[in-house]
Amino acid sequence: MKRFMIGQFERFDIKKQNRDFREDFFGVEVTQMESLAELKILKDNINNRNLKIGIHFPLLNNQWKEI
């Protein structure tokens, strides 16, 4: 079973996505996005390409902080 995913970190990088993504990839793994706006850009791209999403905790940057 081959289920490769491309990683996106902090911001959705369309250049990276177009450069590194292969048609047989399963989806996109996302972590520490800098904002909900960046997450929406990523979500729209994933939906348009009919891909799956993997979440590498934390989803948003600075979402998890030790007190």
C-alpha positions in Angstrom: 0.0 0.0 0.0 1.4 3.4 -1.0 -0.2 6.3 0.7 2.3 9.2 0.3 1.4 12.7 1.5 3.0 16.0 0.8 3.6 18.2 3.9 2.5 21.8 4.3 3.8 23.8 7.2 2.8 27.3 8.4 1.5 28.6 5.0 0.0 26.9 2.0 2.7 27.0 -0.6 1.2 26.5 -4.1 4.7 26.4 -5.7 5.8 23.6 -3.3 2.5 21.8 -3.9 2.9 21.9 -7.7 6.6 21.1 -7.6 6.5 18.1 -5.2 3.0 16.6 -5.5 2.6 13.4 -7.6 -0.7 12.1 -9.0 -0.4 8.9 -7.0 -0.1 10.8 -3.7 -2.9 10.2 -1.2 -3.2 13.8 0.1 -1.7 16.6 2.2 -0.4 16.5 5.7 -0.7 19.8 7.5 0.8 21.2 10.7 1.2 24.6 12.5 -0.7 26.7 10.0 -0.2 30.4 10.8 -3.9 31.4 10.5 -7.4 30.2 9.8 -7.1 32.0 6.5 -4.2 29.9 5.4 -6.0 26.8 6.6 -9.0 27.8 4.4 -6.7 28.2 1.3 -5.3 24.8 2.0 -8.9 23.3 2.5 -10.1 24.8 -0.8 -7.1 23.4 -2.7 -7.6 19.9 -1.1 -11.3 20.0 -2.0 -10.7 21.1 -5.6 -8.2 18.2 -6.1 -10.3 15.7 -4.2 -7.5 14.8 -1.8 -7.4 13.6 1.8 -5.9 15.6 4.7 -3.7 14.4 7.5 -3.3 16.6 10.6 0.0 16.6 12.4 -0.8 18.2 15.8 -0.9 21.1 16.4 -3.0 22.2 13.4 -2.6 25.9 14.1 0.7 27.6 15.1 0.9 28.4 18.8 -2.2 26.4 19.4 -0.5 24.3 22.1 1.5 26.0 24.7 2.7 24.7 28.0 1.5 26.9 30.9 
